[in-house]
């Protein structure tokens, strides 16, 4: 595996010894996708190889067909917040995976967040005992590297989970992929179960998803290769992101902004083509929603949220106001 700069306060071996004998939890972001679950499952197996039983958990909901299939086919046990409320204590260590505390997409659980392993830019600095944040295509690649660096054998289910997460988060190695991810792919592919991987890659969409696609198609507006689409009903985070990828696939669009109306405000997803080197989606949405909401993420994909009370300040035509804010942020970049 290639070396990518890390910012660890301690080594992984030291983290293992710190949590030995404790109730350990590995927390994904609120709506875990294949990369979060694959990386979390891999980390769980890494701890298991050191004699530590860690539980994989999340706060929100597993809401995508492909993620549900992944959990089922690979026999991954992952607990919701409600299932852990009575057992988790304030001193129980939590390792954030594919996320970071105060990152905007992970809610606090009762335990103590002592570590983070992630591939997203840091939004809010936290004094972790152990931090491994590398800006690469997928968190799964980082966990695969931990297996290599710590000389831990990998079973085929773990390899399949990590490989599927890597493929999904890089959109089939077409988005945000680095040489580090390619090295991870080479390592994982030889060890993965090809039959299960094939099953995971089939039938990834549910019939209900078509409603979001239809609404996006009906409402799309394009300004100088920037496509905007308002989904006028509540969608899960993952579906908003997938719809944004769909809009981006249009020949006329190089940058896509999709947002879904919810009871408490608007949820945003932003995507851009890799060849737009002068565009940073994370910075773009942060500027566009500055003062009224929040947003951030990678250079090629990001998310954000606009609270209901801020939406009401935009006037009768909030769509037009949102578009104007993004166009200005784009022009001023």
VENJO-V637593 format. One record per backbone hydrogen bond with DSSP energy under -0.5 kcal/mol. NH is the residue of the N-H (numbers start at 1). CO is the residue of the C=O. E is the energy in kcal/mol with one decimal. If there is no record, write none. Layout:
NH;CO;E  NH;CO;E
This chain:
15;11;-1.8  16;12;-2.5  17;13;-1.9  18;14;-2.0  19;15;-1.9  20;16;-0.8  22;19;-2.3  24;22;-0.9  24;53;-0.7  25;93;-2.2  26;55;-3.4  27;25;-0.6  27;95;-1.9  28;26;-0.5  28;57;-2.4  30;105;-2.9  32;29;-0.5  32;30;-0.6  37;33;-2.5  38;34;-2.8  39;35;-2.8  40;36;-2.4  41;37;-2.8  42;38;-2.4  43;39;-2.5  44;40;-2.2  45;41;-2.1  46;42;-1.9  47;43;-2.3  48;44;-2.3  49;45;-1.9  50;47;-1.5  51;48;-2.0  52;47;-2.2  54;52;-0.8  55;24;-2.6  56;77;-0.6  57;26;-3.0  58;79;-1.7  60;30;-0.8  61;30;-1.1  63;61;-0.9  66;204;-0.5  68;64;-2.3  69;65;-2.6  70;66;-1.9  71;67;-2.3  72;68;-2.1  73;69;-3.2  74;70;-2.1  75;72;-0.8  76;71;-2.1  78;76;-0.7  79;56;-3.0  81;58;-0.8  83;80;-0.7  84;80;-0.6  84;81;-1.4  85;81;-0.9  87;84;-1.0  88;84;-2.4  92;89;-1.3  94;112;-2.8  95;25;-2.8  96;94;-0.6  96;115;-2.8  97;27;-2.8  98;117;-2.5  99;117;-0.6  103;100;-1.8  112;92;-2.7  113;111;-0.6  114;94;-1.7  114;112;-1.1  115;94;-1.3  116;130;-1.6  117;96;-2.8  118;132;-1.9  128;126;-1.8  129;114;-2.5  130;114;-1.7  132;116;-2.9  134;118;-2.0  134;132;-0.5  136;134;-1.8  141;138;-0.6  142;138;-0.7  143;139;-1.9  144;140;-2.3  145;141;-1.9  146;142;-1.6  147;143;-1.6  148;144;-1.8  149;145;-3.2  150;146;-1.7  151;148;-1.3  152;147;-2.5  159;155;-2.2  160;156;-2.3  161;157;-2.4  162;158;-2.5  163;159;-2.6  164;160;-2.6  165;161;-2.1  166;162;-2.3  167;163;-2.5  168;164;-2.4  169;165;-2.4  170;166;-1.4  171;168;-1.1  172;167;-3.4  174;170;-2.4  175;170;-2.0  182;178;-1.8  183;179;-2.2  184;180;-1.8  185;181;-2.6  186;182;-2.2  187;183;-1.9  188;184;-2.8  189;185;-3.1  190;186;-1.0  191;188;-1.2  192;188;-1.3  193;156;-0.7  194;192;-0.9  197;193;-2.2  198;194;-2.1  199;195;-1.8  200;196;-2.2  201;197;-1.4  202;199;-1.0  209;206;-1.4  210;206;-0.5  210;207;-1.4  211;208;-1.0  212;208;-0.6  212;209;-0.6  213;209;-1.7  214;210;-2.9  215;211;-2.2  216;212;-2.4  217;213;-2.5  218;214;-2.3  219;215;-1.9  220;216;-0.9  221;228;-2.5  223;226;-2.5  226;223;-1.2  227;225;-0.6  227;255;-2.8  228;221;-3.3  229;257;-2.1  231;229;-0.6  231;259;-3.1  232;230;-0.8  233;231;-0.7  240;236;-2.0  241;237;-2.1  242;238;-2.2  243;239;-2.5  244;240;-2.0  245;241;-2.0  246;242;-1.9  247;243;-2.2  248;244;-2.3  249;245;-1.2  250;247;-1.5  253;250;-1.5  254;225;-3.1  255;225;-1.7  256;271;-3.2  257;227;-3.0  258;269;-2.6  259;229;-2.1  260;267;-2.4  261;231;-2.2  262;265;-3.3  265;262;-1.1  266;306;-2.6  267;260;-2.2  268;304;-2.9  269;258;-2.4  270;302;-2.6  271;256;-2.2  272;300;-1.8  273;254;-2.3  276;273;-1.6  277;275;-1.9  279;276;-1.6  281;279;-0.5  281;299;-2.8  282;298;-1.6  284;280;-2.9  285;281;-2.5  286;282;-1.4  287;283;-2.2  288;284;-2.6  289;285;-2.0  290;287;-0.9  292;289;-1.9  293;289;-3.0  294;305;-2.2  296;303;-2.4  298;301;-1.9  302;270;-2.4  303;296;-2.3  304;268;-1.4  305;294;-2.8  306;266;-2.7  307;305;-0.5  308;264;-2.1  310;307;-0.6  311;307;-2.0  312;308;-1.9  313;309;-0.5  313;310;-0.7  314;311;-1.4  315;312;-0.8  318;316;-0.8  321;317;-1.7  322;318;-2.7  323;319;-2.5  324;320;-2.3  325;321;-2.0  326;322;-2.1  327;323;-2.7  328;324;-2.2  329;325;-2.2  330;326;-2.3  331;327;-2.4  332;328;-2.4  333;330;-0.7
